[in-house]
Amino acid sequence: MITVYHNARCKKSREGLELVKNSGKEYQIREYLKDPLSEEELGKLLDKLSFYPMQLIRTNEKIWKEEYKNKDLSDKELITVMVKNPKLIERPIVETPNTAVVGRPGSKIEDIL
């Protein structure tokens, strides 16, 4: 099963979801702003992405710039920050049973489908 971690207000996320829909493969949508990930779920997703937590953070978001930018946070603390502020998670993320990608550019999604 493919999971799309989706923010409906984001153009890139909508484009990524469209790529998955057009693949004809079975998928589910997780609107992670409405249904936030737990620290454990985010940790597993980071492992599949082969990312450090900082690589998944949207550093141009206002909340990042105002509250976290100049702090020296551990990876565990960064995961906690993303769980508390899911808007900071880069999007879209498409996860398959074996791997995951951040769909920027969309060709990364096509590569795992």
PyRosetta script that sets phi, psi and omega in degrees:
from pyrosetta import init, pose_from_sequence

init()
pose = pose_from_sequence("MITVYHNARCKKSREGLELVKNSGKEYQIREYLKDPLSEEELGKLLDKLSFYPMQLIRTNEKIWKEEYKNKDLSDKELITVMVKNPKLIERPIVETPNTAVVGRPGSKIEDIL")
pose.set_psi(1, 136.8)
pose.set_omega(1, 177.0)
pose.set_phi(2, -94.7)
pose.set_psi(2, 136.6)
pose.set_omega(2, 175.2)
pose.set_phi(3, -117.4)
pose.set_psi(3, 131.7)
pose.set_omega(3, 175.6)
pose.set_phi(4, -109.2)
pose.set_psi(4, 116.7)
pose.set_omega(4, 174.7)
pose.set_phi(5, -85.8)
pose.set_psi(5, 111.3)
pose.set_omega(5, -161.0)
pose.set_phi(6, -126.9)
pose.set_psi(6, 142.3)
pose.set_omega(6, 170.6)
pose.set_phi(7, -123.0)
pose.set_psi(7, 108.3)
pose.set_omega(7, -174.1)
pose.set_phi(8, -61.6)
pose.set_psi(8, -20.1)
pose.set_omega(8, -179.1)
pose.set_phi(9, -85.0)
pose.set_psi(9, -5.8)
pose.set_omega(9, -176.4)
pose.set_phi(10, -100.6)
pose.set_psi(10, 124.8)
pose.set_omega(10, -178.9)
pose.set_phi(11, -60.3)
pose.set_psi(11, -44.9)
pose.set_omega(11, -179.7)
pose.set_phi(12, -63.9)
pose.set_psi(12, -35.8)
pose.set_omega(12, 178.0)
pose.set_phi(13, -67.7)
pose.set_psi(13, -41.7)
pose.set_omega(13, 177.3)
pose.set_phi(14, -63.7)
pose.set_psi(14, -40.0)
pose.set_omega(14, 178.1)
pose.set_phi(15, -64.6)
pose.set_psi(15, -41.1)
pose.set_omega(15, 178.4)
pose.set_phi(16, -64.3)
pose.set_psi(16, -42.2)
pose.set_omega(16, 177.7)
pose.set_phi(17, -61.7)
pose.set_psi(17, -39.9)
pose.set_omega(17, 178.9)
pose.set_phi(18, -61.6)
pose.set_psi(18, -39.4)
pose.set_omega(18, 177.2)
pose.set_phi(19, -61.3)
pose.set_psi(19, -42.5)
pose.set_omega(19, 179.5)
pose.set_phi(20, -66.6)
pose.set_psi(20, -45.1)
pose.set_omega(20, 177.9)
pose.set_phi(21, -56.6)
pose.set_psi(21, -45.4)
pose.set_omega(21, -177.0)
pose.set_phi(22, -69.9)
pose.set_psi(22, -14.2)
pose.set_omega(22, 179.5)
pose.set_phi(23, -72.7)
pose.set_psi(23, -20.3)
pose.set_omega(23, -178.2)
pose.set_phi(24, 79.3)
pose.set_psi(24, 1.1)
pose.set_omega(24, -179.3)
pose.set_phi(25, -86.3)
pose.set_psi(25, 155.5)
pose.set_omega(25, 179.3)
pose.set_phi(26, -71.5)
pose.set_psi(26, 135.9)
pose.set_omega(26, -178.1)
pose.set_phi(27, -149.4)
pose.set_psi(27, 164.6)
pose.set_omega(27, 172.7)
pose.set_phi(28, -131.9)
pose.set_psi(28, 154.7)
pose.set_omega(28, -179.6)
pose.set_phi(29, -109.4)
pose.set_psi(29, 133.7)
pose.set_omega(29, 171.2)
pose.set_phi(30, -119.8)
pose.set_psi(30, 108.6)
pose.set_omega(30, 176.8)
pose.set_phi(31, -80.3)
pose.set_psi(31, 91.3)
pose.set_omega(31, -169.0)
pose.set_phi(32, -68.5)
pose.set_psi(32, -13.4)
pose.set_omega(32, 173.5)
pose.set_phi(33, -76.6)
pose.set_psi(33, -31.7)
pose.set_omega(33, 178.4)
pose.set_phi(34, -88.8)
pose.set_psi(34, -31.0)
pose.set_omega(34, -177.8)
pose.set_phi(35, -127.9)
pose.set_psi(35, 76.7)
pose.set_omega(35, -173.7)
pose.set_phi(36, -61.1)
pose.set_psi(36, 152.1)
pose.set_omega(36, 176.2)
pose.set_phi(37, -77.2)
pose.set_psi(37, 150.1)
pose.set_omega(37, 172.6)
pose.set_phi(38, -81.0)
pose.set_psi(38, 168.5)
pose.set_omega(38, 177.2)
pose.set_phi(39, -61.1)
pose.set_psi(39, -39.2)
pose.set_omega(39, 179.3)
pose.set_phi(40, -64.8)
pose.set_psi(40, -45.6)
pose.set_omega(40, 179.3)
pose.set_phi(41, -62.2)
pose.set_psi(41, -43.0)
pose.set_omega(41, -179.7)
pose.set_phi(42, -66.4)
pose.set_psi(42, -38.3)
pose.set_omega(42, 177.0)
pose.set_phi(43, -61.1)
pose.set_psi(43, -44.2)
pose.set_omega(43, 178.6)
pose.set_phi(44, -65.4)
pose.set_psi(44, -39.0)
pose.set_omega(44, 178.8)
pose.set_phi(45, -65.4)
pose.set_psi(45, -41.7)
pose.set_omega(45, 176.9)
pose.set_phi(46, -60.5)
pose.set_psi(46, -39.8)
pose.set_omega(46, 177.3)
pose.set_phi(47, -61.2)
pose.set_psi(47, -44.8)
pose.set_omega(47, 179.5)
pose.set_phi(48, -64.8)
pose.set_psi(48, -35.3)
pose.set_omega(48, 178.8)
pose.set_phi(49, -75.0)
pose.set_psi(49, -18.9)
pose.set_omega(49, -170.8)
pose.set_phi(50, 58.9)
pose.set_psi(50, 43.8)
pose.set_omega(50, -179.5)
pose.set_phi(51, -113.3)
pose.set_psi(51, 148.7)
pose.set_omega(51, 161.9)
pose.set_phi(52, -81.4)
pose.set_psi(52, 153.2)
pose.set_omega(52, -178.7)
pose.set_phi(53, -52.0)
pose.set_psi(53, -39.8)
pose.set_omega(53, -177.6)
pose.set_phi(54, -60.8)
pose.set_psi(54, -28.0)
pose.set_omega(54, -179.4)
pose.set_phi(55, -70.6)
pose.set_psi(55, -16.4)
pose.set_omega(55, -177.1)
pose.set_phi(56, -101.2)
pose.set_psi(56, -2.3)
pose.set_omega(56, -175.5)
pose.set_phi(57, -90.7)
pose.set_psi(57, 134.7)
pose.set_omega(57, 175.4)
pose.set_phi(58, -83.2)
pose.set_psi(58, 94.7)
pose.set_omega(58, -172.7)
pose.set_phi(59, -76.1)
pose.set_psi(59, -7.6)
pose.set_omega(59, 177.2)
pose.set_phi(60, -90.5)
pose.set_psi(60, -3.3)
pose.set_omega(60, 178.1)
pose.set_phi(61, -69.6)
pose.set_psi(61, 142.8)
pose.set_omega(61, -178.2)
pose.set_phi(62, -55.1)
pose.set_psi(62, -44.8)
pose.set_omega(62, -177.1)
pose.set_phi(63, -62.3)
pose.set_psi(63, -35.8)
pose.set_omega(63, 177.5)
pose.set_phi(64, -65.7)
pose.set_psi(64, -49.2)
pose.set_omega(64, -177.0)
pose.set_phi(65, -62.2)
pose.set_psi(65, -38.0)
pose.set_omega(65, -175.3)
pose.set_phi(66, -83.3)
pose.set_psi(66, -31.8)
pose.set_omega(66, -171.4)
pose.set_phi(67, -113.8)
pose.set_psi(67, -23.2)
pose.set_omega(67, -170.1)
pose.set_phi(68, -128.9)
pose.set_psi(68, -20.1)
pose.set_omega(68, -169.7)
pose.set_phi(69, -49.1)
pose.set_psi(69, -47.0)
pose.set_omega(69, -173.6)
pose.set_phi(70, -98.3)
pose.set_psi(70, 16.9)
pose.set_omega(70, 178.5)
pose.set_phi(71, -97.9)
pose.set_psi(71, 146.4)
pose.set_omega(71, 176.8)
pose.set_phi(72, -94.6)
pose.set_psi(72, 96.0)
pose.set_omega(72, -174.7)
pose.set_phi(73, -107.9)
pose.set_psi(73, 141.4)
pose.set_omega(73, 176.1)
pose.set_phi(74, -73.6)
pose.set_psi(74, 168.1)
pose.set_omega(74, 177.1)
pose.set_phi(75, -59.1)
pose.set_psi(75, -41.9)
pose.set_omega(75, 178.9)
pose.set_phi(76, -61.5)
pose.set_psi(76, -42.6)
pose.set_omega(76, 178.7)
pose.set_phi(77, -65.5)
pose.set_psi(77, -38.3)
pose.set_omega(77, 177.8)
pose.set_phi(78, -64.2)
pose.set_psi(78, -38.8)
pose.set_omega(78, 176.3)
pose.set_phi(79, -62.5)
pose.set_psi(79, -43.9)
pose.set_omega(79, 177.9)
pose.set_phi(80, -60.4)
pose.set_psi(80, -41.7)
pose.set_omega(80, 178.0)
pose.set_phi(81, -60.0)
pose.set_psi(81, -44.7)
pose.set_omega(81, -179.4)
pose.set_phi(82, -67.8)
pose.set_psi(82, -36.5)
pose.set_omega(82, 178.3)
pose.set_phi(83, -65.8)
pose.set_psi(83, -40.5)
pose.set_omega(83, 179.3)
pose.set_phi(84, -74.7)
pose.set_psi(84, -25.6)
pose.set_omega(84, -177.0)
pose.set_phi(85, -132.1)
pose.set_psi(85, 71.3)
pose.set_omega(85, -174.3)
pose.set_phi(86, -60.0)
pose.set_psi(86, -17.8)
pose.set_omega(86, 176.4)
pose.set_phi(87, -60.6)
pose.set_psi(87, -21.7)
pose.set_omega(87, -179.1)
pose.set_phi(88, -78.1)
pose.set_psi(88, -10.5)
pose.set_omega(88, -177.9)
pose.set_phi(89, -79.9)
pose.set_psi(89, 128.5)
pose.set_omega(89, 177.9)
pose.set_phi(90, -59.3)
pose.set_psi(90, 151.7)
pose.set_omega(90, -176.8)
pose.set_phi(91, -148.2)
pose.set_psi(91, 160.7)
pose.set_omega(91, -9.0)
pose.set_phi(92, -79.7)
pose.set_psi(92, 155.9)
pose.set_omega(92, 172.6)
pose.set_phi(93, -114.1)
pose.set_psi(93, 132.0)
pose.set_omega(93, 176.2)
pose.set_phi(94, -118.2)
pose.set_psi(94, 126.2)
pose.set_omega(94, -176.4)
pose.set_phi(95, -119.1)
pose.set_psi(95, 133.0)
pose.set_omega(95, 171.9)
pose.set_phi(96, -109.9)
pose.set_psi(96, 175.8)
pose.set_omega(96, 178.4)
pose.set_phi(97, -58.6)
pose.set_psi(97, -26.1)
pose.set_omega(97, -174.3)
pose.set_phi(98, -109.5)
pose.set_psi(98, -20.5)
pose.set_omega(98, -174.2)
pose.set_phi(99, -152.5)
pose.set_psi(99, 176.8)
pose.set_omega(99, 176.3)
pose.set_phi(100, -153.3)
pose.set_psi(100, 154.0)
pose.set_omega(100, 176.4)
pose.set_phi(101, -141.0)
pose.set_psi(101, 153.0)
pose.set_omega(101, 166.0)
pose.set_phi(102, -88.8)
pose.set_psi(102, 124.2)
pose.set_omega(102, -172.2)
pose.set_phi(103, -80.0)
pose.set_psi(103, 51.1)
pose.set_omega(103, 175.0)
pose.set_phi(104, -130.2)
pose.set_psi(104, 104.3)
pose.set_omega(104, -0.2)
pose.set_phi(105, -78.5)
pose.set_psi(105, 170.1)
pose.set_omega(105, -178.1)
pose.set_phi(106, -59.1)
pose.set_psi(106, -24.0)
pose.set_omega(106, 180.0)
pose.set_phi(107, -61.8)
pose.set_psi(107, -24.2)
pose.set_omega(107, 176.0)
pose.set_phi(108, -64.9)
pose.set_psi(108, -35.7)
pose.set_omega(108, 176.9)
pose.set_phi(109, -67.5)
pose.set_psi(109, -46.2)
pose.set_omega(109, 179.7)
pose.set_phi(110, -57.9)
pose.set_psi(110, -36.3)
pose.set_omega(110, -178.2)
pose.set_phi(111, -62.9)
pose.set_psi(111, -34.3)
pose.set_omega(111, -178.4)
pose.set_phi(112, -92.6)
pose.set_psi(112, -9.5)
pose.set_omega(112, 178.8)
pose.set_phi(113, -84.8)
pose.dump_pdb("model.pdb")
